[in-house]
């Protein structure tokens, strides 16, 4: 799920960069790591190409942090 290419991008990085909301949601539901950083030290949210994807990833971050506390 979190396999990375030569640039360190995971499928979640790619779906975020391409503004592919269905793929992003599917990857998150399947357990993709939204905190994973690539070779440029960027997370998928740093490449989010649309407001919707940024909102989904930010919401996931918030729920994860709340759950961890």
C-alpha positions in Angstrom: 0.0 0.0 0.0 2.8 2.4 0.9 5.3 1.3 -1.7 7.3 4.3 -3.1 8.7 5.0 -6.5 12.2 6.3 -7.2 11.1 9.8 -6.1 9.7 8.4 -2.9 6.1 9.0 -4.0 3.4 6.5 -2.8 0.1 5.9 -4.6 -1.4 8.4 -2.1 1.1 11.1 -3.2 0.1 10.5 -6.8 -3.6 10.4 -6.3 -3.4 13.7 -4.3 -1.2 15.4 -6.9 -3.7 14.3 -9.7 -6.7 15.5 -7.6 -8.2 12.0 -7.8 -10.6 12.1 -4.9 -12.1 8.6 -5.4 -8.6 7.1 -5.4 -7.5 9.1 -2.5 -10.4 8.0 -0.4 -10.0 4.4 -1.4 -6.3 4.5 -0.5 -7.0 6.1 2.9 -9.8 3.5 3.6 -7.3 0.7 2.7 -4.8 2.0 5.2 -2.4 4.2 3.1 -0.1 6.3 5.3 -0.9 10.0 4.8 2.2 10.9 6.9 4.7 9.2 4.6 7.2 11.6 3.2 8.9 11.4 -0.2 12.5 12.2 -1.2 11.7 15.9 -1.2 10.3 15.5 2.4 6.8 16.1 1.2 3.6 14.4 2.4 0.6 13.7 0.1 -1.2 16.7 1.5 1.6 18.9 0.2 0.7 17.8 -3.3 -3.1 18.0 -2.9 -4.4 19.4 -6.2 -7.8 20.4 -5.0 -9.6 21.8 -2.0 -11.5 18.6 -1.6 -8.5 16.4 -1.3 -6.7 18.9 1.1 -9.9 18.9 3.2 -10.1 15.1 3.3 -6.4 14.7 4.2 -6.6 17.5 6.8 -9.6 15.8 8.3 -7.8 12.5 8.5 -4.9 14.2 10.2 -7.2 15.8 12.8 -9.0 12.5 13.5 -5.7 10.7 13.8 -4.3 13.2 16.3 -7.5 13.2 18.3 -7.6 9.4 18.4 -3.9 9.3 19.5 -4.4 11.6 22.5 
